[in-house]
Amino acid sequence: MCTITLEFNQNNPLARRKLAALLATGLFVQKEMTVIEPTPEEVEAHREMREALLNHSRQTMSKIIARYL
């Protein structure tokens, strides 16, 4: 058994019909997804990584931009 994740535009009637046809075959079942909230440590680690990447981007791009000014 495996899990397949599908992402589609729910406003698209053709996509909804195709999904309904897939489920109607009985070969696939739809199960509810559970959302796991990140821990405070994971949130802090993500924030630190984002800040580090932004700092690196600023330093790198400032050299490139200065070359063209």
N, C-alpha and C positions, 0 to 999 in steps of 0.2 A: 504494500500500500504506500502511496506517496501523496503529497499535497501539491496542488497546482494553484498558484495565485493568479487571478485574472484581474486586470484593470481595464475598465472601459468607460466610455461616456454614457452615463445612465440616462441622458436626455436623447440618445440616439435610438430610435425605434428599431433599426436593423440590428444593432448590437444587442438590444434586449431580446429580440426574437431569436437570434443565434444562440444566446445563452439559454433561453427557455428550451430550444430544440436540443441542446446538449444535455440539459438536465432531464428532459423527457425520455431520453434513450435509456435511462436507468443505469448507465455505466458510470455516471458521476453523481455525487451527492454534494449538497451545499452545506457547509458547516459554519457556525458563527465564529468570528475571529475574536480573540480576547486581546485587548490592548494592555500591554504591560507598561506601567508608568516607570520612568527612569528614577533611579535612586538619587538623593542629593549629591552623592559622590560622583555619579555619572554626569549629572548636570554641570557640576563644577569642572570636571575634567573636560567636558565639551566646550565650556566657556573659555577655559585656559587655552585649549587647542585653537579655537577660533581667533582669540586675541593674538596668539603667536603667529598664526598664518596671516592675519591682517598686518601685523607689524612687519613681517618679512615682505609682504606684497608692497607695502608703502616704501620700504627701503629700496627694493629692487626697481620699482616703477619710478621713484624719484630720480634715479640715475639715468634711466631711459628718457624721461621727460626733460631733464636738464640738458641732455645731449642735443635735443631739438629746439631748445629755446635760444 
